[in-house]
């Protein structure tokens, strides 16, 4: 990889170690785009994501550890002969993060994928909902995903209605107002 930016720290230590992953990702994306659209005839490769072939442990995440405890696993990796899978769980929480992980171990870190939100508005009352979720197996074009089939119960004393006071969405950092990049210009020499 060499020792040019971003493959070393500012003092030249650790050559070949990526210290700023944004640049290689952007360069890789540009190369892939140009090769796919015939702008780099000397490059002959096809990008394929292995993620579409994976099947995961899906479950309700624990806020404290970014993990999924064994008793909170909703789906285990599907076998070749697995049929349509549907599971149900109940919650009294207004916000539930559903994530996935590759291995069963409780210390295996999970990635948040979906958020189930109960919108109580300005009401105060009992929230208790039963959720029915279906796992959609990976296909050639799409990776494994979940689909909310139905929801029953109450949200702040009112009937739970999917799409009105109960929402099941992709969980993104922007949705939660978290940002990984500070926007700061780190490790840039000022020339002084």
Secondary structure, DSSP 8 states (H G I E B T S, - for coil): --SSTTSS-TTS-STT--S-HHHHHHHHHHHHHHHHTTS-TT-------GGGG---EEEE-BTTTTB--GGGEEE----TT---EEEEEEE--SEEEEEEESS--TTS--EEEEEEEE--TT--S--EEEEEEEEE---SSS--EEEEEEEEEEETTEE--BTTTEEEEE--TTTTT--S-----TT-----
